[in-house]
Amino acid sequence: MSFDLIAEVQEKPGRKPAQPSDRGLPIFDRIKGRTLKALKTSIEEAKGRFHGEGEGAMEKAYASPCWKVHKPNEENPGQDELVYVGVPCGNKFMPWFKDSKGEVTGQPLMDSSVVVAQLEGFLAAMEGLEKTSAKGKEFHDHAVKNAEPPSQKGNTGKKRFQYDSSEDQWVDTEKK
């Protein structure tokens, strides 16, 4: 019995180089940067879904970083749909809006025809957001509460990471 190879032996592919990390940035700058990236991605995806631009009309409704189709229009995808739209900040959306009942929400529901324009408005506002402005302070506070702290593996019951406002970072109390 023979175990001969019938195919050419292939080299094992190496790992891709790691993407640069934004972990060294202060929390406000890091989360604002991630929000801007999410908004830009969501605008492109919304153009494809609701206007048939870019990649073309997307048949399947899915959740983008900043929008989610409430109820897809199966007959004419992207047209006359209700869409949740919001500004992400860490693992939650900014509660800057009011729904039709006047209740505060992070994701108001709107018609699909205005989603791209709304996201572009959010992007312009976020690009100009300053840490010292009223909205900037709300965003920063929300980021600190909802985007951090890092996972606390091996936690022995005490909080290992604490927020340091002078550095605008979560610091490891065991390393200080």
JOZIDA-V543826 format. One record per pair of residues at least 12 apart in sequence whose C-alpha atoms are under 10 Angstrom apart, sorted by sequence separation. I is the first residue (numbers start at 0). J is the second residue. D is the distance in Angstrom with one decimal. If there is no record, write none. Layout:
I,J,D + I,J,D
This chain:
21,33,9.1 + 44,56,9.3 + 45,57,9.1 + 48,60,8.0 + 59,71,8.4 + 60,72,8.9 + 68,80,6.9 + 69,81,5.4 + 70,82,7.7 + 92,104,8.5 + 93,105,5.1 + 94,106,7.7 + 95,107,9.5 + 148,160,6.6 + 149,161,9.8 + 159,171,5.8 + 160,172,5.8 + 44,57,8.4 + 48,61,9.6 + 58,71,9.5 + 59,72,9.9 + 60,73,9.3 + 68,81,6.1 + 69,82,5.2 + 70,83,9.9 + 92,105,4.9 + 93,106,8.1 + 94,107,9.5 + 125,138,9.8 + 147,160,9.5 + 148,161,7.6 + 158,171,9.2 + 159,172,5.4 + 160,173,8.2 + 58,72,9.7 + 59,73,8.8 + 67,81,8.8 + 68,82,4.4 + 69,83,6.4 + 91,105,7.9 + 92,106,7.0 + 147,161,9.8 + 148,162,7.9 + 158,172,8.2 + 159,173,6.5 + 160,174,9.8 + 58,73,8.5 + 67,82,5.6 + 68,83,6.3 + 91,106,9.9 + 147,162,8.9 + 158,173,9.7 + 159,174,9.4 + 58,74,9.9 + 60,76,7.7 + 66,82,6.6 + 67,83,5.1 + 68,84,8.8 + 44,61,10.0 + 58,75,8.6 + 59,76,7.5 + 60,77,8.1 + 66,83,5.3 + 67,84,6.7 + 44,62,9.9 + 45,63,8.2 + 58,76,5.7 + 59,77,9.2 + 65,83,8.2 + 66,84,4.4 + 67,85,9.2 + 87,105,8.4 + 144,162,9.8 + 44,63,7.2 + 57,76,7.4 + 58,77,7.8 + 65,84,5.7 + 66,85,6.4 + 85,104,8.9 + 86,105,7.3 + 87,106,9.4 + 143,162,7.9 + 43,63,10.0 + 44,64,9.5 + 45,65,9.5 + 48,68,10.0 + 56,76,7.8 + 57,77,7.6 + 62,82,9.8 + 64,84,9.3 + 65,85,5.3 + 66,86,8.9 + 85,105,5.8 + 86,106,7.8 + 148,168,9.0 + 149,169,7.6 + 151,171,9.6 + 41,62,9.4 + 42,63,9.2 + 44,65,9.9 + 45,66,8.1 + 56,77,7.5 + 62,83,9.3 + 63,84,9.4 + 64,85,8.7 + 65,86,6.1 + 66,87,9.7 + 84,105,8.1 + 85,106,4.6 + 143,164,9.8 + 147,168,9.1 + 148,169,6.1 + 149,170,9.3 + 41,63,5.8 + 42,64,9.7 + 44,66,9.4 + 45,67,9.7 + 64,86,8.8 + 65,87,6.4 + 83,105,9.1 + 84,106,5.0 + 85,107,6.9 + 147,169,7.4 + 148,170,8.8 + 149,171,9.3 + 40,63,8.0 + 41,64,6.0 + 42,65,8.5 + 64,87,7.4 + 83,106,5.3 + 84,107,5.8 + 85,108,9.2 + 148,171,9.8 + 40,64,7.6 + 41,65,5.8 + 42,66,9.2 + 82,106,9.0 + 83,107,5.5 + 84,108,6.5 + 143,167,8.7 + 38,63,9.3 + 39,64,9.6 + 40,65,8.6 + 41,66,7.0 + 51,76,9.9 + 82,107,8.1 + 83,108,4.5 + 84,109,7.4 + 143,168,8.6 + 37,63,8.4 + 38,64,7.3 + 39,65,9.4 + 41,67,9.9 + 51,77,8.3 + 81,107,10.0 + 82,108,5.4 + 83,109,6.4 + 84,110,9.9 + 143,169,8.7 + 37,64,5.6 + 38,65,6.3 + 49,76,7.8 + 50,77,7.3 + 65,92,8.5 + 81,108,6.3 + 82,109,5.3 + 83,110,8.9 + 84,111,9.8 + 36,64,9.4 + 37,65,6.7 + 38,66,9.3 + 48,76,7.5 + 49,77,4.3 + 50,78,8.4 + 80,108,10.0 + 81,109,5.5 + 82,110,6.1 + 83,111,9.2 + 139,167,9.5 + 48,77,5.3 + 49,78,6.3 + 80,109,8.4 + 81,110,4.9 + 82,111,5.9 + 34,64,9.0 + 47,77,8.6 + 48,78,8.7 + 49,79,9.1 + 80,110,6.0 + 81,111,5.8 + 82,112,9.5 + 84,114,7.3 + 34,65,8.9 + 46,77,9.5 + 49,80,8.9 + 79,110,6.6 + 80,111,5.2 + 81,112,9.2 + 82,113,9.5 + 83,114,8.9 + 84,115,9.8 + 45,77,8.8 + 78,110,8.9 + 79,111,6.0 + 80,112,8.1 + 82,114,7.5 + 85,117,9.3 + 86,118,8.5 + 78,111,6.6 + 79,112,7.2 + 81,114,9.5 + 84,117,8.2 + 85,118,8.2 + 77,111,6.9 + 78,112,7.3 + 84,118,7.8 + 77,112,8.5 + 86,121,7.2 + 85,121,8.5 + 86,122,8.9 + 84,121,10.0 + 67,106,9.2 + 69,108,7.9 + 86,125,8.9 + 95,134,9.0 + 66,106,8.1 + 68,108,9.1 + 69,109,9.4 + 65,106,8.7 + 66,107,9.8 + 67,108,9.3 + 68,109,9.7 + 66,108,9.5 + 68,110,9.8 + 95,137,9.3 + 41,84,9.8 + 68,111,8.3 + 94,137,9.5 + 95,138,9.6 + 93,137,8.6 + 94,138,9.5 + 93,138,7.2 + 92,138,9.9 + 38,85,9.2 + 94,141,9.2 + 38,86,7.6 + 66,114,8.2 + 93,141,7.4 + 37,86,8.7 + 38,87,8.4 + 65,114,10.0 + 66,115,9.9 + 89,138,9.9 + 92,141,9.0 + 93,142,9.2 + 37,87,7.7 + 88,138,7.2 + 91,141,8.6 + 92,142,9.9 + 35,86,9.2 + 37,88,9.8 + 87,138,9.8 + 88,139,8.8 + 90,141,9.8 + 91,142,8.9 + 34,86,7.2 + 35,87,9.1 + 66,118,8.8 + 86,138,9.9 + 88,140,10.0 + 89,141,7.9 + 90,142,8.6 + 34,87,5.9 + 35,88,10.0 + 65,118,8.0 + 88,141,6.9 + 89,142,5.7 + 91,144,9.8 + 92,145,9.3 + 33,87,8.6 + 34,88,6.3 + 88,142,5.7 + 89,143,8.4 + 90,144,9.6 + 91,145,6.5 + 33,88,8.1 + 34,89,8.1 + 87,142,9.5 + 88,143,9.4 + 89,144,8.5 + 90,145,5.8 + 91,146,8.1 + 31,87,9.2 + 33,89,8.3 + 88,144,9.7 + 89,145,5.3 + 90,146,5.8 + 30,87,9.0 + 31,88,7.6 + 88,145,7.3 + 89,146,4.0 + 90,147,9.0 + 30,88,6.4 + 31,89,9.2 + 34,92,10.0 + 88,146,7.1 + 89,147,7.7 + 30,89,6.4 + 29,89,9.7 + 27,88,9.9 + 50,111,9.4 + 49,111,6.4 + 50,112,8.3 + 26,89,10.0 + 48,111,9.1 + 49,112,6.9 + 49,113,9.1 + 49,114,8.0 + 50,115,8.8 + 45,111,8.8 + 49,115,8.0 + 45,112,9.9 + 48,115,9.8 + 45,113,10.0 + 46,114,8.8 + 47,115,9.9 + 45,114,7.0 + 46,115,6.4 + 45,115,6.0 + 46,116,9.8 + 44,115,9.1 + 45,116,9.8 + 42,114,8.4 + 43,115,8.5 + 41,114,9.7 + 42,115,5.8 + 45,118,8.8 + 41,115,8.5 + 42,116,8.6 + 42,117,9.2 + 43,118,10.0 + 42,118,6.2 + 41,118,7.6 + 42,119,6.9 + 41,119,9.6 + 39,118,8.4 + 38,118,6.6 + 39,119,8.3 + 42,122,9.0 + 38,119,7.9 + 38,120,10.0 + 38,121,7.7 + 39,122,7.4 + 38,122,6.1 + 37,122,9.4 + 38,123,9.9 + 35,121,9.1 + 36,122,9.3 + 35,122,6.5 + 38,125,9.2 + 34,122,8.7 + 35,123,9.3 + 35,125,6.9 + 34,125,8.0 + 35,126,7.3 + 34,126,9.7 + 32,125,9.3 + 31,125,7.5 + 32,126,9.1 + 31,126,8.5 + 31,128,8.6 + 31,129,9.9 + 31,130,9.8 + 28,129,9.9 + 27,129,9.5 + 28,130,8.7 + 27,130,7.2 + 31,135,9.6 + 31,138,8.4 + 27,135,8.6 + 30,138,9.0 + 31,139,8.6 + 27,136,9.2 + 30,139,8.4 + 27,138,7.9 + 28,139,9.0 + 30,141,9.9 + 31,142,8.7 + 27,139,5.4 + 30,142,6.6 + 26,139,7.6 + 27,140,8.8 + 29,142,9.3 + 30,143,9.1 + 26,140,9.8 + 27,141,9.7 + 27,142,7.0 + 26,142,7.1 + 27,143,8.1 + 30,146,7.6 + 26,143,6.9 + 29,146,9.9 + 26,146,8.5 + 26,147,8.6 + 26,162,9.9 + 26,164,9.7 + 25,164,9.6 + 28,167,9.3 + 25,165,9.8 + 26,166,8.9 + 27,167,7.4 + 25,166,6.8 + 26,167,5.6 + 27,168,9.0 + 24,166,9.5 + 25,167,5.0 + 26,168,5.8 + 24,167,8.6 + 25,168,5.7 + 26,169,8.3 + 24,168,8.1 + 25,169,9.1 + 23,168,8.5 + 22,168,9.1
